[in-house]
Amino acid sequence: MEKITIKQVEHVANLARLRFDEEEKKRLAEQLGSILEYIDQLNKLDTTNVEPTSHAIPVKNVARKDVVKPSFTQDEALANAPSPVDGLFEVPKIIE
């Protein structure tokens, strides 16, 4: 595994628009190198009989069912609106 260079750290920092002093760059190069060494260890694992998954645990939808329930009428919903227009809420313009 190649060692991460200060120049590579500077390149990535530039892409991310980050600035580091020389000590931080040195520390980041060491830390990134350690991370990549660990990933290299994981790449050496035999996964020939391991089924690919997108999640480590089963994922299920926990949202409730969409059920129609009684609600406010349009007039009740707009009752406290400062200035409804044509049955709608009027809000301040934010885009020119």
N, CA, C and O atoms as a GROMACS GRO file, in nm:
protein
  384
    1MET      N    1   0.085  -0.118   0.000
    1MET     CA    2   0.000   0.000   0.000
    1MET      C    3   0.089   0.124   0.000
    1MET      O    4   0.184   0.134   0.078
    2GLU      N    5   0.057   0.217  -0.088
    2GLU     CA    6   0.132   0.341  -0.096
    2GLU      C    7   0.103   0.430   0.024
    2GLU      O    8  -0.007   0.427   0.080
    3LYS      N    9   0.202   0.508   0.060
    3LYS     CA   10   0.184   0.605   0.168
    3LYS      C   11   0.115   0.729   0.110
    3LYS      O   12   0.145   0.771  -0.001
    4ILE      N   13   0.023   0.787   0.187
    4ILE     CA   14  -0.044   0.910   0.146
    4ILE      C   15   0.054   1.026   0.162
    4ILE      O   16   0.116   1.041   0.267
    5THR      N   17   0.068   1.106   0.057
    5THR     CA   18   0.163   1.216   0.061
    5THR      C   19   0.094   1.346   0.103
    5THR      O   20  -0.028   1.359   0.095
    6ILE      N   21   0.175   1.440   0.146
    6ILE     CA   22   0.124   1.573   0.181
    6ILE      C   23   0.060   1.637   0.057
    6ILE      O   24  -0.041   1.706   0.066
    7LYS      N   25   0.121   1.613  -0.058
    7LYS     CA   26   0.068   1.669  -0.183
    7LYS      C   27  -0.072   1.616  -0.211
    7LYS      O   28  -0.158   1.691  -0.257
    8GLN      N   29  -0.098   1.487  -0.184
    8GLN     CA   30  -0.231   1.430  -0.202
    8GLN      C   31  -0.331   1.492  -0.104
    8GLN      O   32  -0.445   1.521  -0.140
    9VAL      N   33  -0.287   1.512   0.020
    9VAL     CA   34  -0.373   1.576   0.119
    9VAL      C   35  -0.406   1.718   0.074
    9VAL      O   36  -0.522   1.760   0.084
   10GLU      N   37  -0.308   1.791   0.024
   10GLU     CA   38  -0.331   1.927  -0.024
   10GLU      C   39  -0.430   1.928  -0.141
   10GLU      O   40  -0.515   2.016  -0.151
   11HIS      N   41  -0.418   1.828  -0.230
   11HIS     CA   42  -0.509   1.820  -0.345
   11HIS      C   43  -0.653   1.797  -0.300
   11HIS      O   44  -0.745   1.866  -0.345
   12VAL      N   45  -0.673   1.702  -0.210
   12VAL     CA   46  -0.808   1.674  -0.160
   12VAL      C   47  -0.862   1.793  -0.082
   12VAL      O   48  -0.980   1.828  -0.094
   13ALA      N   49  -0.778   1.856  -0.003
   13ALA     CA   50  -0.820   1.974   0.074
   13ALA      C   51  -0.862   2.085  -0.021
   13ALA      O   52  -0.960   2.155   0.005
   14ASN      N   53  -0.790   2.102  -0.129
   14ASN     CA   54  -0.824   2.205  -0.227
   14ASN      C   55  -0.960   2.174  -0.290
   14ASN      O   56  -1.042   2.265  -0.307
   15LEU      N   57  -0.985   2.048  -0.326
   15LEU     CA   58  -1.113   2.010  -0.384
   15LEU      C   59  -1.228   2.038  -0.288
   15LEU      O   60  -1.337   2.078  -0.329
   16ALA      N   61  -1.203   2.016  -0.159
   16ALA     CA   62  -1.306   2.036  -0.056
   16ALA      C   63  -1.307   2.179  -0.005
   16ALA      O   64  -1.386   2.214   0.083
   17ARG      N   65  -1.221   2.261  -0.060
   17ARG     CA   66  -1.208   2.402  -0.018
   17ARG      C   67  -1.177   2.414   0.131
   17ARG      O   68  -1.236   2.495   0.203
   18LEU      N   69  -1.082   2.330   0.176
   18LEU     CA   70  -1.038   2.331   0.316
   18LEU      C   71  -0.894   2.379   0.321
   18LEU      O   72  -0.818   2.362   0.226
   19ARG      N   73  -0.858   2.439   0.432
   19ARG     CA   74  -0.721   2.484   0.452
   19ARG      C   75  -0.666   2.422   0.580
   19ARG      O   76  -0.733   2.420   0.684
   20PHE      N   77  -0.544   2.372   0.571
   20PHE     CA   78  -0.478   2.312   0.687
   20PHE      C   79  -0.337   2.366   0.696
   20PHE      O   80  -0.274   2.398   0.596
   21ASP      N   81  -0.287   2.377   0.819
   21ASP     CA   82  -0.146   2.414   0.834
   21ASP      C   83  -0.061   2.289   0.813
   21ASP      O   84  -0.115   2.179   0.799
   22GLU      N   85   0.069   2.306   0.810
   22GLU     CA   86   0.160   2.195   0.777
   22GLU      C   87   0.147   2.078   0.876
   22GLU      O   88   0.154   1.962   0.835
   23GLU      N   89   0.130   2.108   1.004
   23GLU     CA   90   0.116   2.003   1.105
   23GLU      C   91  -0.012   1.923   1.081
   23GLU      O   92  -0.012   1.800   1.092
   24GLU      N   93  -0.122   1.993   1.049
   24GLU     CA   94  -0.248   1.924   1.022
   24GLU      C   95  -0.237   1.836   0.897
   24GLU      O   96  -0.289   1.725   0.895
   25LYS      N   97  -0.171   1.886   0.795
   25LYS     CA   98  -0.153   1.808   0.672
   25LYS      C   99  -0.076   1.680   0.701
   25LYS      O  100  -0.110   1.572   0.650
   26LYS      N  101   0.028   1.692   0.782
   26LYS     CA  102   0.108   1.575   0.816
   26LYS      C  103   0.023   1.473   0.893
   26LYS      O  104   0.025   1.354   0.862
   27ARG      N  105  -0.052   1.522   0.992
   27ARG     CA  106  -0.138   1.433   1.072
   27ARG      C  107  -0.245   1.367   0.985
   27ARG      O  108  -0.272   1.248   0.999
   28LEU      N  109  -0.307   1.445   0.895
   28LEU     CA  110  -0.409   1.389   0.806
   28LEU      C  111  -0.352   1.284   0.712
   28LEU      O  112  -0.417   1.183   0.685
   29ALA      N  113  -0.231   1.307   0.662
   29ALA     CA  114  -0.168   1.208   0.574
   29ALA      C  115  -0.150   1.076   0.649
   29ALA      O  116  -0.174   0.970   0.593
   30GLU      N  117  -0.106   1.083   0.775
   30GLU     CA  118  -0.088   0.962   0.856
   30GLU      C  119  -0.222   0.894   0.882
   30GLU      O  120  -0.233   0.772   0.870
   31GLN      N  121  -0.323   0.972   0.919
   31GLN     CA  122  -0.454   0.915   0.950
   31GLN      C  123  -0.518   0.852   0.826
   31GLN      O  124  -0.574   0.742   0.833
   32LEU      N  125  -0.511   0.922   0.714
   32LEU     CA  126  -0.568   0.866   0.591
   32LEU      C  127  -0.494   0.739   0.550
   32LEU      O  128  -0.555   0.644   0.502
   33GLY      N  129  -0.363   0.739   0.568
   33GLY     CA  130  -0.285   0.618   0.538
   33GLY      C  131  -0.330   0.501   0.624
   33GLY      O  132  -0.342   0.389   0.574
   34SER      N  133  -0.354   0.526   0.753
   34SER     CA  134  -0.402   0.419   0.843
   34SER      C  135  -0.538   0.367   0.799
   34SER      O  136  -0.564   0.246   0.803
   35ILE      N  137  -0.626   0.457   0.759
   35ILE     CA  138  -0.759   0.417   0.714
   35ILE      C  139  -0.748   0.329   0.590
   35ILE      O  140  -0.814   0.226   0.581
   36LEU      N  141  -0.666   0.370   0.495
   36LEU     CA  142  -0.651   0.293   0.372
   36LEU      C  143  -0.585   0.158   0.398
   36LEU      O  144  -0.617   0.060   0.330
   37GLU      N  145  -0.494   0.151   0.493
   37GLU     CA  146  -0.434   0.022   0.530
   37GLU      C  147  -0.540  -0.071   0.586
   37GLU      O  148  -0.541  -0.190   0.554
   38TYR      N  149  -0.629  -0.018   0.668
   38TYR     CA  150  -0.737  -0.100   0.724
   38TYR      C  151  -0.829  -0.150   0.614
   38TYR      O  152  -0.867  -0.267   0.612
   39ILE      N  153  -0.864  -0.061   0.522
   39ILE     CA  154  -0.950  -0.101   0.410
   39ILE      C  155  -0.881  -0.209   0.328
   39ILE      O  156  -0.947  -0.302   0.280
   40ASP      N  157  -0.750  -0.198   0.311
   40ASP     CA  158  -0.675  -0.299   0.237
   40ASP      C  159  -0.687  -0.435   0.307
   40ASP      O  160  -0.696  -0.538   0.240
   41GLN      N  161  -0.686  -0.436   0.440
   41GLN     CA  162  -0.704  -0.561   0.514
   41GLN      C  163  -0.841  -0.621   0.484
   41GLN      O  164  -0.854  -0.742   0.466
   42LEU      N  165  -0.944  -0.536   0.479
   42LEU     CA  166  -1.079  -0.584   0.449
   42LEU      C  167  -1.087  -0.641   0.309
   42LEU      O  168  -1.159  -0.739   0.285
   43ASN      N  169  -1.014  -0.581   0.216
   43ASN     CA  170  -1.015  -0.630   0.078
   43ASN      C  171  -0.953  -0.769   0.065
   43ASN      O  172  -0.977  -0.838  -0.034
   44LYS      N  173  -0.874  -0.811   0.162
   44LYS     CA  174  -0.809  -0.942   0.158
   44LYS      C  175  -0.900  -1.054   0.208
   44LYS      O  176  -0.866  -1.172   0.194
   45LEU      N  177  -1.015  -1.020   0.266
   45LEU     CA  178  -1.107  -1.121   0.317
   45LEU      C  179  -1.168  -1.202   0.203
   45LEU      O  180  -1.198  -1.148   0.096
   46ASP      N  181  -1.184  -1.331   0.227
   46ASP     CA  182  -1.247  -1.418   0.128
   46ASP      C  183  -1.399  -1.403   0.139
   46ASP      O  184  -1.458  -1.443   0.239
   47THR      N  185  -1.460  -1.347   0.038
   47THR     CA  186  -1.605  -1.326   0.039
   47THR      C  187  -1.675  -1.405  -0.072
   47THR      O  188  -1.783  -1.368  -0.117
   48THR      N  189  -1.612  -1.513  -0.116
   48THR     CA  190  -1.668  -1.588  -0.229
   48THR      C  191  -1.806  -1.646  -0.199
   48THR      O  192  -1.888  -1.655  -0.290
   49ASN      N  193  -1.835  -1.687  -0.076
   49ASN     CA  194  -1.965  -1.745  -0.042
   49ASN      C  195  -2.054  -1.650   0.036
   49ASN      O  196  -2.150  -1.693   0.099
   50VAL      N  197  -2.022  -1.522   0.031
   50VAL     CA  198  -2.101  -1.423   0.103
   50VAL      C  199  -2.192  -1.352   0.003
   50VAL      O  200  -2.146  -1.294  -0.095
   51GLU      N  201  -2.322  -1.359   0.032
   51GLU     CA  202  -2.418  -1.296  -0.058
   51GLU      C  203  -2.410  -1.144  -0.044
   51GLU      O  204  -2.408  -1.093   0.068
   52PRO      N  205  -2.406  -1.071  -0.156
   52PRO     CA  206  -2.402  -0.924  -0.149
   52PRO      C  207  -2.529  -0.870  -0.084
   52PRO      O  208  -2.639  -0.920  -0.108
   53THR      N  209  -2.514  -0.767  -0.003
   53THR     CA  210  -2.629  -0.704   0.060
   53THR      C  211  -2.612  -0.552   0.053
   53THR      O  212  -2.501  -0.501   0.040
   54SER      N  213  -2.723  -0.484   0.061
   54SER     CA  214  -2.716  -0.338   0.065
   54SER      C  215  -2.725  -0.287   0.208
   54SER      O  216  -2.689  -0.173   0.237
   55HIS      N  217  -2.773  -0.373   0.299
   55HIS     CA  218  -2.784  -0.337   0.440
   55HIS      C  219  -2.742  -0.456   0.525
   55HIS      O  220  -2.763  -0.572   0.488
   56ALA      N  221  -2.682  -0.428   0.639
   56ALA     CA  222  -2.637  -0.535   0.727
   56ALA      C  223  -2.753  -0.604   0.797
   56ALA      O  224  -2.743  -0.721   0.834
   57ILE      N  225  -2.864  -0.532   0.814
   57ILE     CA  226  -2.983  -0.590   0.877
   57ILE      C  227  -3.102  -0.569   0.784
   57ILE      O  228  -3.098  -0.479   0.700
   58PRO      N  229  -3.205  -0.650   0.797
   58PRO     CA  230  -3.323  -0.632   0.710
   58PRO      C  231  -3.384  -0.492   0.731
   58PRO      O  232  -3.392  -0.441   0.842
   59VAL      N  233  -3.425  -0.434   0.621
   59VAL     CA  234  -3.486  -0.302   0.627
   59VAL      C  235  -3.634  -0.317   0.596
   59VAL      O  236  -3.673  -0.385   0.501
   60LYS      N  237  -3.716  -0.252   0.678
   60LYS     CA  238  -3.860  -0.256   0.652
   60LYS      C  239  -3.916  -0.116   0.668
   60LYS      O  240  -3.861  -0.033   0.740
   61ASN      N  241  -4.024  -0.091   0.600
   61ASN     CA  242  -4.087   0.039   0.606
   61ASN      C  243  -4.162   0.050   0.738
   61ASN      O  244  -4.249  -0.032   0.768
   62VAL      N  245  -4.129   0.150   0.816
   62VAL     CA  246  -4.195   0.166   0.946
   62VAL      C  247  -4.299   0.277   0.944
   62VAL      O  248  -4.355   0.313   1.048
   63ALA      N  249  -4.324   0.332   0.826
   63ALA     CA  250  -4.425   0.437   0.815
   63ALA      C  251  -4.564   0.376   0.830
   63ALA      O  252  -4.588   0.262   0.791
   64ARG      N  253  -4.653   0.453   0.886
   64ARG     CA  254  -4.790   0.405   0.902
   64ARG      C  255  -4.862   0.410   0.768
   64ARG      O  256  -4.817   0.478   0.675
   65LYS      N  257  -4.972   0.340   0.758
   65LYS     CA  258  -5.052   0.345   0.636
   65LYS      C  259  -5.116   0.482   0.623
   65LYS      O  260  -5.149   0.546   0.722
   66ASP      N  261  -5.131   0.526   0.501
   66ASP     CA  262  -5.194   0.655   0.473
   66ASP      C  263  -5.345   0.635   0.480
   66ASP      O  264  -5.405   0.576   0.390
   67VAL      N  265  -5.405   0.687   0.586
   67VAL     CA  266  -5.547   0.669   0.609
   67VAL      C  267  -5.615   0.806   0.608
   67VAL      O  268  -5.568   0.899   0.673
   68VAL      N  269  -5.723   0.817   0.534
   68VAL     CA  270  -5.798   0.942   0.529
   68VAL      C  271  -5.872   0.959   0.662
   68VAL      O  272  -5.943   0.870   0.707
   69LYS      N  273  -5.853   1.077   0.723
   69LYS     CA  274  -5.920   1.108   0.849
   69LYS      C  275  -5.988   1.243   0.837
   69LYS      O  276  -5.950   1.324   0.752
   70PRO      N  277  -6.087   1.268   0.920
   70PRO     CA  278  -6.150   1.400   0.918
   70PRO      C  279  -6.046   1.508   0.949
   70PRO      O  280  -5.955   1.487   1.030
   71SER      N  281  -6.062   1.623   0.885
   71SER     CA  282  -5.966   1.731   0.903
   71SER      C  283  -6.039   1.864   0.901
   71SER      O  284  -6.162   1.869   0.901
   72PHE      N  285  -5.962   1.972   0.899
   72PHE     CA  286  -6.021   2.106   0.891
   72PHE      C  287  -6.082   2.129   0.753
   72PHE      O  288  -6.036   2.073   0.653
   73THR      N  289  -6.184   2.210   0.750
   73THR     CA  290  -6.233   2.256   0.619
   73THR      C  291  -6.137   2.364   0.572
   73THR      O  292  -6.054   2.413   0.648
   74GLN      N  293  -6.149   2.401   0.446
   74GLN     CA  294  -6.061   2.505   0.393
   74GLN      C  295  -6.083   2.637   0.468
   74GLN      O  296  -5.986   2.707   0.499
   75ASP      N  297  -6.206   2.670   0.496
   75ASP     CA  298  -6.236   2.794   0.570
   75ASP      C  299  -6.176   2.791   0.710
   75ASP      O  300  -6.124   2.892   0.758
   76GLU      N  301  -6.184   2.675   0.779
   76GLU     CA  302  -6.126   2.664   0.914
   76GLU      C  303  -5.974   2.679   0.908
   76GLU      O  304  -5.915   2.744   0.994
   77ALA      N  305  -5.912   2.618   0.808
   77ALA     CA  306  -5.766   2.625   0.796
   77ALA      C  307  -5.721   2.768   0.770
   77ALA      O  308  -5.616   2.809   0.819
   78LEU      N  309  -5.797   2.842   0.694
   78LEU     CA  310  -5.758   2.979   0.658
   78LEU      C  311  -5.810   3.084   0.758
   78LEU      O  312  -5.784   3.203   0.740
   79ALA      N  313  -5.882   3.041   0.860
   79ALA     CA  314  -5.946   3.135   0.952
   79ALA      C  315  -5.847   3.231   1.017
   79ALA      O  316  -5.880   3.348   1.037
   80ASN      N  317  -5.727   3.187   1.051
   80ASN     CA  318  -5.630   3.274   1.117
   80ASN      C  319  -5.520   3.325   1.024
   80ASN      O  320  -5.425   3.388   1.068
   81ALA      N  321  -5.534   3.297   0.896
   81ALA     CA  322  -5.434   3.345   0.800
   81ALA      C  323  -5.446   3.497   0.789
   81ALA      O  324  -5.558   3.548   0.779
   82PRO      N  325  -5.334   3.570   0.792
   82PRO     CA  326  -5.343   3.716   0.788
   82PRO      C  327  -5.405   3.771   0.659
   82PRO      O  328  -5.478   3.870   0.663
   83SER      N  329  -5.376   3.707   0.545
   83SER     CA  330  -5.434   3.758   0.420
   83SER      C  331  -5.446   3.647   0.316
   83SER      O  332  -5.365   3.639   0.223
   84PRO      N  333  -5.548   3.559   0.331
   84PRO     CA  334  -5.565   3.453   0.232
   84PRO      C  335  -5.601   3.512   0.096
   84PRO      O  336  -5.669   3.615   0.087
   85VAL      N  337  -5.556   3.447  -0.010
   85VAL     CA  338  -5.585   3.492  -0.146
   85VAL      C  339  -5.644   3.374  -0.223
   85VAL      O  340  -5.581   3.270  -0.235
   86ASP      N  341  -5.764   3.391  -0.273
   86ASP     CA  342  -5.831   3.288  -0.354
   86ASP      C  343  -5.831   3.152  -0.285
   86ASP      O  344  -5.810   3.050  -0.350
   87GLY      N  345  -5.854   3.150  -0.154
   87GLY     CA  346  -5.863   3.024  -0.082
   87GLY      C  347  -5.728   2.961  -0.051
   87GLY      O  348  -5.721   2.843  -0.016
   88LEU      N  349  -5.620   3.037  -0.063
   88LEU     CA  350  -5.485   2.987  -0.036
   88LEU      C  351  -5.415   3.077   0.065
   88LEU      O  352  -5.454   3.192   0.085
   89PHE      N  353  -5.309   3.022   0.129
   89PHE     CA  354  -5.226   3.102   0.217
   89PHE      C  355  -5.136   3.190   0.131
   89PHE      O  356  -5.075   3.142   0.036
   90GLU      N  357  -5.128   3.318   0.163
   90GLU     CA  358  -5.033   3.406   0.094
   90GLU      C  359  -4.908   3.416   0.182
   90GLU      O  360  -4.916   3.444   0.301
   91VAL      N  361  -4.794   3.393   0.120
   91VAL     CA  362  -4.666   3.399   0.193
   91VAL      C  363  -4.576   3.502   0.126
   91VAL      O  364  -4.595   3.533   0.008
   92PRO      N  365  -4.479   3.555   0.200
   92PRO     CA  366  -4.388   3.652   0.140
   92PRO      C  367  -4.304   3.589   0.028
   92PRO      O  368  -4.264   3.473   0.036
   93LYS      N  369  -4.280   3.667  -0.075
   93LYS     CA  370  -4.198   3.622  -0.187
   93LYS      C  371  -4.052   3.614  -0.140
   93LYS      O  372  -4.001   3.708  -0.080
   94ILE      N  373  -3.986   3.501  -0.168
   94ILE     CA  374  -3.847   3.486  -0.125
   94ILE      C  375  -3.752   3.474  -0.243
   94ILE      O  376  -3.630   3.484  -0.225
   95ILE      N  377  -3.805   3.453  -0.362
   95ILE     CA  378  -3.721   3.440  -0.482
   95ILE      C  379  -3.755   3.556  -0.574
   95ILE      O  380  -3.872   3.584  -0.600
   96GLU      N  381  -3.652   3.622  -0.622
   96GLU     CA  382  -3.677   3.736  -0.711
   96GLU      C  383  -3.699   3.693  -0.853
   96GLU      O  384  -3.721   3.777  -0.940
   0.00000   0.00000   0.00000
